[in-house]
Each structure stands twice: as structure tokens, then as C-alpha cells.
Amino acid sequence: MAAQTTKIKSSYREPIILIAFVILGAIIGLVLGEKAAFLYPVGQIWLNMLFVLLVPLIFFSISSSIANIGDTSRVGKMLGLTIGIFIATAGLAGIYMFIVTGIFGVDTSVQMGNAETAIETAAASVGDQIVSTFTVGDFSEVISRNHILALIVFTIFFGITISTLGEKGRAVASWLNDMSLVFYKMVALLMKLAPIGLMAYFANLTGIYGPDLLKSYGRGLLIYYPAAILYFFVFLGLYAFIAAGSWGVKNFFKNILTPALTALGTRSSAASLPLQMDACDKLGVPRDVSSVVVPVGATCHMDGACIATIYEIVLCCTLFGHPLNSIGDYVFALVIAVCGSVAVSSVPGGGAAMETMIISSFGFPSIALPVLMMMTQLFDAGCTLINSCGDTVASMLVTRALYGKDWYKKGLNHEHDKAESHS
């Protein structure tokens, strides 16, 4: 009994410390207000160090996993399952928000101001947006966190190429695997400083936005955040149950706390990506699954953004006399929300592409842009929480599809077990 109690305390020690420091940061921010900005460099330095590790972590983890699979047809199956799950959960998230807004309505008293704002990016065609999202024109651009989706496409292609080489590619595959372990270790060491980094970052964030959160767009906040929290527990819990029954629900929520707090505190899926992968390790998700699903999900799996987008579409439709009347209108809005949510960057405040897509698709006037920008900023923390944590549960669903309903009993993550035994 004593040993079990010690194990429980050890399991929750890091999340408790992180919560304590985040609360401390929030208190400092509320007390000092904008004066808490002196802590900004501390938090941003820690976050920048994590961002620097992001590109090599994604490259080595995805390419090594694919290169070591050996069966390219299995890679295609995994990616197909992953994208299918992403689209399905985003669609359900959008339908869920339609129901919420249908019950509670939206606020129509938002002050939009008199200034007209030009929307230059709205002129870009959908084809141009797709090209720039999935590809870049120079190798130097692909090794950048500003083009994560293009990096993932290149990395998958690289990994598949090595896999097709068979025995000739074994040495490269082995090297990639060793390098992925190095960067996992670097992230683990950096996360030792997470409480201090998040405290400083959260203090500055709270100092800037805290007092104004409930003064502007209050109804949107009061609708979105309870809806997001309900989605987090009910829908993500449901997906965990589908993946691994009651065991999946219990262990998902047990291991998701630290990544969830990091996503909520930094408003960045990229910042919590290493922690989501660590949570997958603890859940027993095979590294060859999590190292593909989680990084891809960081830019393509945006259930939280989809929920926010539906609210913003309904709000603008109400404000500008463009009601959603027919089933076709709702389907069109849902398609735009799912497609738009894919364009949201993992960097905080990176939803401009989504906002302009909404405006151009529905023909809203340019004054809608500041309305949507304000909403996006206020919803961003909740969006990131759902976006990021949804990647972990998606990894569980992909594992369930690939390895059967009892996957969590089979000890599939041998690489993680080996790394744990060495540490």
C-alpha cells in the first residue's frame, strides 16, 4: 500500500509543481498588471529554446519511425487513418458547436468601430493557399517552424525513401533513430525548467490580457470556454474510451495534465508537442505511431479551432444579416471550418489565414476582420488546449485501429521501455 502511495505521489509530483508555478505566475500577473512584463524575457527564452528543438525533433522522430517500419504500405495506412480521424473529430467538433450556438445564441452587441480594414490576403486563391501550406520553394524554408506542414511532408517523403532502400538504408535509419533519442533527451532536460519558464510566461500573459478578458466579448467567452471544457472531458474522454475502454479514459486524463497545462499556458501546440509525445509513451502508444500522428496533428488536427471557427461564422452571419437557413448553408460552414482550422499555425495568434478564409468564403465586409481577430485572441488558449490534447487521443485511436482493441495490454512501445531501462 505504501509503495502504491509513493508511486501515485511520484506520478503527480511534476504536474502539481507545474500547477503551483502557473498559479503563482497568474497571481503575479494580476497583481503587477503590465509591470509583470519584466518576466517576459525569462518565459520567452525558455519557449524559444523549446521552439529551436522543434524542427529537428519533428524531422528525426518522423523520419526515423517511417524509415524503420520497412513496410511502406503500412505507412500509407497509418497516414490514411490519421487524416481520417482528424477530419472526423473536427467535423464532430463543428456540429457540436452548431448545437451549442443554437441553444445559447451569440452576442450581437460587439462594437466593431468605424475604420475599414483592408484584407490583402483574402485575394489569394484557395489553390495558392494549399500550395504555400504544404510546400515551399527552397530547402532553407522547409527547415523552419514557420513551415511545419511543409517540413512534415518533406520528412515523410524522406522517411519513405529510406524505407524503400531496404538493407541499403538501414545505416541511415539507425542513425535517424539515435538522433531522435538525442533530441528527446534534450527536450526532457529542457522541461526541467518548465515550471520557471511557464510561471514567467503566464505572469506576463495574465498581466496583459487578464483584466480585460471579461470586459470584451463577454458572451463569447462565457459560451466558448464552458463548451471547450465540456468537449475536452466528454469528447476526448469518449475517444479515449473507444481506443482503450475504461483503462483508456483513466490513463488518458492521468497523463494529459502536464501537456494540457503547457498548451493552455503558452497557447502553443508546438510548445506542448514534446510533452504530448511523452504522454503517448506513458500510455503505451508505439513510438512509430505517436512520432507521426502527434507532429502531423500539431498543424492538421484543430478541433478547438474548428469549434471557435463555427462560433465566429455564426456570429458574423448574425451581425451582417447572412443567416444560415438551409442544411446546405450549415454543411458549407462546416466544410469552411474544418478546412480553415487546418490552416491555423501552432504559433500563438497564428489564425489570420483562417479568419481571411472565413471572410472571403462568406463575403463578409472587411470590418469583420477585427471582430474575428479579437475573438481568436480570446479563444486561443482554449483552442490550443483541445487542439494539442486531441493529438494524444488521436494517437490512441490510430493504435487501436492498427493493433487491435487490446493494444494497451501488449507492451507495444519497446523503444520507450528500452530508453526507460537505460535512464
ABEGO torsion letter per residue (X at the ends): XAAAAAAAAAAAAAAAAAAAAAAAAAAAAAAAEAAAAAAAAAAAAAAAAAAAAAAAAAAAAAAAAAAAAGBAAAAAAAAAAAAAAAAAAAAAAAAAAAAAAAAAEBBAABBAEABBBBBAAAABBAAAAAAAAABBABAAAABBAABAAAAAAAAAAAAAAAAAAEAAAAAAAAAAAAAAAAAAAAAAAAAAAAAAAAAAAAAAAAAAAAAAAAABGAAAAAAAAAAAAAAAAAAAAAAAAAAAEAAAAAAAAAAAAAAAAAAAAAGBAAAAAAAAAAAAAAAGBBAAAAAAAAAAAAAABBAAAAAAAAAAAAAAAAAAGBBBABAAAAAAAAAAAAAAAAABBABBGAAAAAAAAAAAAAGBBAAAAAAAAAAAAAAAAAAAAAAAAAAAAAAAAAAAAAAEAAAAAAGABAAAAAAAAAX
